Amino acid sequence: MCIRDSPASDPALRAPQGQPLLSTALKTEAPLPRTNFRLQWRSEIESASTFTLRVTTQDLQPIYEAHDLSATTVQVPAAALESVASGAVLLWRVEAIEPGGRRYASEVWELTVE
């Protein structure tokens, strides 16, 4: 999915300051070590009760998913990354979920495995 097609790029899904409702807290230029593959994001959606995280390869093969998260930081288990080559680029995104079921999707972010 192109970032411009992401629901998070819709102006209606942005915080009043024009910032996305969900944003990454990572500096994605540096590769992440598979033994400390910690993903972190920020949410401006105060009513969100849980989050869903999805990590895939560039051809959208699932690598890791986590549901019903209450924290905005997740340590991806090294075992989930065993089949991923060093230098591979992974895609990840987060959904914020309100108690009534409404979902807000982040943009798709890229990162590299060390």
Backbone as a printed PyTorch tensor [residue, N CA C, xyz], in Angstrom:
tensor([[[  0.8440,  -1.1660,   0.0000],
         [  0.0000,   0.0000,   0.0000],
         [  0.8930,   1.2340,   0.0000]],

        [[  0.5910,   2.1740,  -0.8220],
         [  1.3370,   3.4280,  -0.8420],
         [  0.9320,   4.2680,   0.3570]],

        [[  1.8870,   5.0070,   0.8710],
         [  1.5720,   5.8410,   2.0350],
         [  0.4870,   6.8510,   1.6930]],

        [[  0.5010,   7.3850,   0.4750],
         [ -0.5140,   8.3900,   0.1410],
         [ -1.9220,   7.8100,   0.1470]],

        [[ -2.0360,   6.4660,   0.0190],
         [ -3.3440,   5.8190,   0.0560],
         [ -3.7390,   5.4010,   1.4620]],

        [[ -2.8420,   5.5940,   2.4220],
         [ -3.1040,   5.1670,   3.7820],
         [ -4.1620,   6.0520,   4.4170]],

        [[ -5.0600,   5.4540,   5.2140],
         [ -6.0630,   6.2640,   5.9010],
         [ -5.4450,   7.3510,   6.7720]],

        [[ -4.2440,   7.1340,   7.2800],
         [ -3.6220,   8.1340,   8.1480],
         [ -3.2560,   9.3900,   7.3910]],

        [[ -3.1510,   9.3130,   6.0460],
         [ -2.8080,  10.5100,   5.2860],
         [ -4.0470,  11.3620,   4.9950]],

        [[ -5.2210,  10.8700,   5.3130],
         [ -6.4610,  11.6090,   5.1580],
         [ -6.4750,  12.7540,   6.1720]],

        [[ -6.6680,  14.0010,   5.7150],
         [ -6.6630,  15.1360,   6.6590],
         [ -7.6660,  14.9960,   7.7980]],

        [[ -8.7660,  14.2620,   7.5730],
         [ -9.7630,  14.0800,   8.6340],
         [ -9.2370,  13.1980,   9.7600]],

        [[ -8.1730,  12.4270,   9.5030],
         [ -7.6280,  11.5300,  10.5150],
         [ -6.3240,  12.0730,  11.0900]],

        [[ -6.2240,  13.3740,  11.1710],
         [ -5.0320,  13.9990,  11.7220],
         [ -5.3990,  14.7970,  12.9590]],

        [[ -4.4170,  14.9230,  13.8500],
         [ -4.6110,  15.7130,  15.0580],
         [ -4.7790,  17.1760,  14.6490]],

        [[ -5.3320,  18.0170,  15.5430],
         [ -5.5630,  19.4260,  15.1990],
         [ -4.3090,  20.1590,  14.7070]],

        [[ -3.1340,  19.7880,  15.1670],
         [ -1.9060,  20.4510,  14.7540],
         [ -1.4490,  19.9820,  13.3720]],

        [[ -2.2060,  19.1090,  12.7210],
         [ -1.8400,  18.5900,  11.4200],
         [ -0.9500,  17.3650,  11.4880]],

        [[ -0.6430,  16.8990,  12.6980],
         [  0.1830,  15.7080,  12.8600],
         [ -0.6910,  14.4610,  12.7030]],

        [[ -0.0970,  13.3480,  12.2250],
         [ -0.8850,  12.1110,  12.1380],
         [ -1.3720,  11.6760,  13.5200]],

        [[ -2.5010,  10.9980,  13.5550],
         [ -3.0260,  10.4890,  14.8170],
         [ -2.1500,   9.3720,  15.3790]],

        [[ -1.4750,   8.6350,  14.4880],
         [ -0.5290,   7.5950,  14.8860],
         [  0.7860,   7.8790,  14.1780]],

        [[  1.8640,   7.9150,  14.9220],
         [  3.1680,   8.1790,  14.3140],
         [  4.2240,   7.2900,  14.9570]],

        [[  5.2880,   7.0150,  14.2060],
         [  6.3530,   6.1880,  14.7380],
         [  7.2620,   7.0170,  15.6340]],

        [[  7.7780,   6.3760,  16.6500],
         [  8.7190,   7.0330,  17.5610],
         [ 10.1310,   6.5350,  17.2810]],

        [[ 10.3000,   5.7980,  16.1670],
         [ 11.6130,   5.2440,  15.8280],
         [ 12.3220,   6.1090,  14.8100]],

        [[ 13.6230,   6.1210,  14.9050],
         [ 14.4510,   6.6900,  13.8550],
         [ 14.7880,   5.5200,  12.9430]],

        [[ 14.1300,   5.4440,  11.7850],
         [ 14.1930,   4.2460,  10.9550],
         [ 15.4210,   4.1900,  10.0570]],

        [[ 16.3250,   5.1700,  10.1440],
         [ 17.5240,   5.1180,   9.3110],
         [ 18.4570,   3.9990,   9.7630]],

        [[ 18.5400,   3.7620,  11.0500],
         [ 19.4590,   2.7540,  11.5890],
         [ 18.7760,   1.3900,  11.6200]],

        [[ 19.4620,   0.3350,  11.1480],
         [ 18.8740,  -1.0090,  11.2340],
         [ 18.6540,  -1.4220,  12.6890]],

        [[ 17.6050,  -2.1870,  12.9120],
         [ 17.3060,  -2.6760,  14.2560],
         [ 17.8860,  -4.0810,  14.4250]],

        [[ 18.5590,  -4.3350,  15.5470],
         [ 19.0730,  -5.6830,  15.7930],
         [ 17.9290,  -6.6470,  16.0870]],

        [[ 18.0090,  -7.8340,  15.5320],
         [ 16.9220,  -8.7990,  15.7200],
         [ 16.7790,  -9.2300,  17.1780]],

        [[ 17.8220,  -9.0750,  17.9800],
         [ 17.7460,  -9.4370,  19.3950],
         [ 17.1380,  -8.3200,  20.2460]],

        [[ 16.9620,  -7.1470,  19.6710],
         [ 16.3350,  -6.0280,  20.3790],
         [ 15.4680,  -5.2540,  19.3910]],

        [[ 14.5420,  -5.9590,  18.7590],
         [ 13.6960,  -5.4130,  17.7040],
         [ 12.4590,  -4.8030,  18.3510]],

        [[ 12.6500,  -3.6240,  18.8940],
         [ 11.6000,  -2.9400,  19.6650],
         [ 10.9530,  -1.8600,  18.7890]],

        [[  9.6490,  -1.9780,  18.6150],
         [  8.8880,  -1.0090,  17.8310],
         [  8.1040,  -0.1150,  18.7810]],

        [[  8.0630,   1.1610,  18.4420],
         [  7.3950,   2.1300,  19.3160],
         [  6.6570,   3.1490,  18.4600]],

        [[  5.4830,   3.5480,  18.9300],
         [  4.6910,   4.5380,  18.2270],
         [  4.0150,   5.4570,  19.2220]],

        [[  3.4880,   6.5630,  18.6860],
         [  2.7380,   7.5360,  19.4830],
         [  1.3010,   7.5810,  18.9670]],

        [[  0.3680,   7.7400,  19.8870],
         [ -1.0360,   7.8230,  19.5170],
         [ -1.6420,   9.1100,  20.0580]],

        [[ -2.3060,   9.8320,  19.1820],
         [ -3.0560,  11.0310,  19.5830],
         [ -4.5300,  10.6960,  19.7810]],

        [[ -4.8650,   9.4290,  19.7310],
         [ -6.2570,   8.9810,  19.8530],
         [ -6.5030,   8.6080,  21.3140]],

        [[ -6.9630,   9.5530,  22.0850],
         [ -7.1240,   9.3530,  23.5250],
         [ -8.1440,   8.2600,  23.8460]],

        [[ -9.1040,   8.0610,  22.9600],
         [-10.1460,   7.0730,  23.2380],
         [ -9.7380,   5.6510,  22.8450]],

        [[ -8.5830,   5.4740,  22.2380],
         [ -8.1450,   4.1330,  21.8340],
         [ -7.8860,   3.2860,  23.0790]],

        [[ -8.4610,   2.0990,  23.0800],
         [ -8.2700,   1.2230,  24.2370],
         [ -7.2270,   0.1460,  23.9690]],

        [[ -7.0730,  -0.2350,  22.7080],
         [ -6.0700,  -1.2410,  22.3500],
         [ -5.4620,  -0.9100,  20.9910]],

        [[ -4.3750,  -1.6290,  20.6950],
         [ -3.6790,  -1.4740,  19.4180],
         [ -3.4220,  -2.8480,  18.8230]],

        [[ -3.3170,  -2.8900,  17.5080],
         [ -2.8850,  -4.0770,  16.7780],
         [ -1.6480,  -3.6930,  15.9850]],

        [[ -0.6410,  -4.5360,  16.0260],
         [  0.6140,  -4.3240,  15.3080],
         [  0.7660,  -5.4160,  14.2650]],

        [[  1.1680,  -5.0260,  13.0530],
         [  1.4600,  -5.9940,  11.9900],
         [  2.8140,  -5.6670,  11.3870]],

        [[  3.6480,  -6.7120,  11.2520],
         [  4.9640,  -6.5850,  10.6160],
         [  4.9810,  -7.5750,   9.4600]],

        [[  5.3690,  -7.0980,   8.2680],
         [  5.4110,  -7.9510,   7.0830],
         [  6.6980,  -7.7060,   6.3040]],

        [[  6.9510,  -8.6060,   5.3560],
         [  8.0170,  -8.3700,   4.3940],
         [  7.5140,  -7.3590,   3.3730]],

        [[  8.4000,  -6.9420,   2.4760],
         [  7.9760,  -5.9850,   1.4540],
         [  6.9470,  -6.5820,   0.4980]],

        [[  6.9340,  -7.9140,   0.3510],
         [  5.9070,  -8.5350,  -0.4810],
         [  4.7020,  -8.9980,   0.3620]],

        [[  4.5840,  -8.4170,   1.5540],
         [  3.4350,  -8.5520,   2.4570],
         [  3.2690,  -9.9390,   3.0750]],

        [[  4.3540, -10.6980,   3.1790],
         [  4.3100, -11.9630,   3.9080],
         [  4.3580, -11.6490,   5.4050]],

        [[  3.4290, -12.1760,   6.1910],
         [  3.4020, -11.8630,   7.6260],
         [  4.6670, -12.3490,   8.3360]],

        [[  5.1880, -11.5040,   9.2020],
         [  6.3370, -11.8270,  10.0480],
         [  5.8920, -11.9090,  11.5050]],

        [[  5.0620, -10.9470,  11.9260],
         [  4.6450, -10.8990,  13.3290],
         [  3.3640, -10.0800,  13.4390]],

        [[  2.4600, -10.5110,  14.3010],
         [  1.2420,  -9.7610,  14.6290],
         [  1.0200,  -9.8150,  16.1210]],

        [[  0.5470,  -8.7210,  16.6640],
         [  0.1750,  -8.6670,  18.0770],
         [ -1.1510,  -7.9110,  18.1730]],

        [[ -2.0670,  -8.4580,  18.9600],
         [ -3.4110,  -7.8870,  19.1010],
         [ -3.6730,  -7.5310,  20.5590]],

        [[ -4.6510,  -6.6610,  20.7540],
         [ -5.0950,  -6.2720,  22.0970],
         [ -3.9560,  -5.6880,  22.9410]],

        [[ -3.0920,  -4.9120,  22.3010],
         [ -1.9810,  -4.2760,  23.0160],
         [ -2.4830,  -3.0440,  23.7440]],

        [[ -2.0110,  -2.8320,  24.9580],
         [ -2.3490,  -1.6040,  25.6750],
         [ -1.1720,  -0.6320,  25.6700]],

        [[  0.0190,  -1.1400,  25.4600],
         [  1.2290,  -0.2960,  25.4280],
         [  1.5270,   0.1210,  23.9890]],

        [[  2.3310,   1.1710,  23.8440],
         [  2.7270,   1.6530,  22.5200],
         [  4.1690,   1.2660,  22.1940]],

        [[  4.6440,   0.2310,  22.8270],
         [  5.9650,  -0.3400,  22.5550],
         [  5.8380,  -1.8550,  22.5370]],

        [[  6.4490,  -2.4810,  21.5380],
         [  6.4200,  -3.9380,  21.4330],
         [  7.8110,  -4.4430,  21.0850]],

        [[  8.2320,  -5.4770,  21.7980],
         [  9.4730,  -6.1880,  21.5000],
         [  9.0980,  -7.3700,  20.6080]],

        [[  9.5190,  -7.3320,  19.3460],
         [  9.2430,  -8.4540,  18.4440],
         [ 10.2030,  -9.5790,  18.8070]],

        [[  9.6840, -10.7750,  19.0620],
         [ 10.5700, -11.8800,  19.4430],
         [ 11.5770, -12.2010,  18.3380]],

        [[ 12.8110, -12.4740,  18.7310],
         [ 13.8620, -12.8210,  17.7730],
         [ 13.4480, -14.0190,  16.9280]],

        [[ 12.7090, -14.9550,  17.5110],
         [ 12.2640, -16.1380,  16.7730],
         [ 11.3820, -15.7690,  15.5790]],

        [[ 10.6240, -14.6880,  15.6850],
         [  9.7700, -14.2490,  14.5780],
         [ 10.5960, -13.7270,  13.4100]],

        [[ 11.8380, -13.3420,  13.6920],
         [ 12.7080, -12.7570,  12.6730],
         [ 13.7390, -13.7360,  12.1320]],

        [[ 13.6880, -15.0010,  12.5740],
         [ 14.7000, -15.9800,  12.1670],
         [ 14.8170, -16.1380,  10.6630]],

        [[ 13.7060, -16.0960,   9.9430],
         [ 13.7380, -16.3000,   8.4970],
         [ 14.0510, -15.0330,   7.7140]],

        [[ 14.2280, -13.9180,   8.4030],
         [ 14.4770, -12.6370,   7.7380],
         [ 15.9840, -12.4190,   7.5970]],

        [[ 16.4320, -12.1510,   6.3900],
         [ 17.8560, -11.9400,   6.1270],
         [ 18.3220, -10.5980,   6.6810]],

        [[ 19.5800, -10.5340,   7.0630],
         [ 20.1710,  -9.2620,   7.4770],
         [ 20.0960,  -8.2860,   6.3040]],

        [[ 19.7200,  -7.0630,   6.6120],
         [ 19.5830,  -6.0430,   5.5740],
         [ 18.2160,  -6.0020,   4.9280]],

        [[ 17.3450,  -6.9570,   5.2740],
         [ 16.0000,  -6.9710,   4.7030],
         [ 15.1840,  -5.8000,   5.2400]],

        [[ 14.3330,  -5.2690,   4.3990],
         [ 13.4350,  -4.1860,   4.7870],
         [ 12.0860,  -4.7990,   5.1470]],

        [[ 11.5880,  -4.4380,   6.3160],
         [ 10.2650,  -4.8790,   6.7650],
         [  9.3170,  -3.6910,   6.8090]],

        [[  8.0460,  -3.9740,   6.6780],
         [  6.9940,  -2.9610,   6.7780],
         [  6.2200,  -3.2050,   8.0610]],

        [[  5.7900,  -2.1110,   8.6940],
         [  4.9640,  -2.2840,   9.8810],
         [  3.9480,  -1.1630,   9.9710]],

        [[  2.8480,  -1.4910,  10.6040],
         [  1.7850,  -0.5070,  10.8200],
         [  1.0300,  -0.8630,  12.0870]],

        [[  0.3200,   0.0980,  12.5920],
         [ -0.4370,  -0.0460,  13.8350],
         [ -1.8660,   0.3980,  13.5750]],

        [[ -2.7960,  -0.2580,  14.2450],
         [ -4.1780,   0.1840,  14.2690],
         [ -4.5390,   0.5030,  15.7080]],

        [[ -5.1390,   1.6610,  15.9140],
         [ -5.6920,   2.0270,  17.2200],
         [ -7.1730,   1.6680,  17.1870]],

        [[ -7.6430,   1.0590,  18.2640],
         [ -9.0200,   0.5770,  18.2880],
         [ -9.7480,   1.1800,  19.4880]],

        [[-10.8560,   1.8540,  19.2040],
         [-11.6790,   2.4200,  20.2700],
         [-12.5700,   1.3230,  20.8690]],

        [[-13.0910,   1.5410,  22.0790],
         [-13.9500,   0.5340,  22.7180],
         [-15.1460,   0.1170,  21.8510]],

        [[-15.6970,   1.0020,  21.0580],
         [-16.8350,   0.6660,  20.1940],
         [-16.4470,  -0.0630,  18.9240]],

        [[-15.1440,  -0.2380,  18.6930],
         [-14.6830,  -0.9760,  17.5250],
         [-14.1490,  -0.1250,  16.3910]],

        [[-14.3120,   1.1990,  16.4710],
         [-13.7600,   2.0420,  15.4060],
         [-12.2480,   1.9090,  15.3890]],

        [[-11.6830,   1.7940,  14.1630],
         [-10.2430,   1.5890,  13.9960],
         [ -9.6220,   2.7510,  13.2380]],

        [[ -8.4110,   3.0840,  13.6380],
         [ -7.6100,   4.0950,  12.9580],
         [ -6.2870,   3.4430,  12.5730]],

        [[ -5.9680,   3.4420,  11.2920],
         [ -4.7320,   2.8110,  10.8220],
         [ -3.6350,   3.8520,  10.6460]],

        [[ -2.4300,   3.4590,  11.0130],
         [ -1.2720,   4.3310,  10.7960],
         [ -0.8490,   4.2520,   9.3390]],

        [[  0.1100,   5.0840,   8.9930],
         [  0.7950,   4.9250,   7.7230],
         [  1.6080,   3.6400,   7.8070]],

        [[  2.1340,   3.2000,   6.6970],
         [  3.0130,   2.0360,   6.6760],
         [  4.4360,   2.5490,   6.8090]],

        [[  5.1550,   2.0140,   7.7970],
         [  6.5370,   2.4320,   8.0430],
         [  7.4920,   1.3250,   7.6370]],

        [[  8.6940,   1.7090,   7.2360],
         [  9.7270,   0.7460,   6.8500],
         [ 10.8410,   0.7630,   7.8590]],

        [[ 11.4760,  -0.3950,   8.0200],
         [ 12.6950,  -0.4760,   8.8280],
         [ 13.5320,  -1.6260,   8.3210]],

        [[ 14.7990,  -1.6020,   8.6700],
         [ 15.7580,  -2.6020,   8.1890],
         [ 16.2110,  -3.4720,   9.3570]],

        [[ 16.3680,  -4.7650,   9.0790],
         [ 16.8540,  -5.7170,  10.0680],
         [ 18.3760,  -5.7410,  10.0080]],

        [[ 18.9970,  -5.6370,  11.1710],
         [ 20.4630,  -5.6680,  11.2330],
         [ 20.9820,  -7.0640,  10.9300]]])
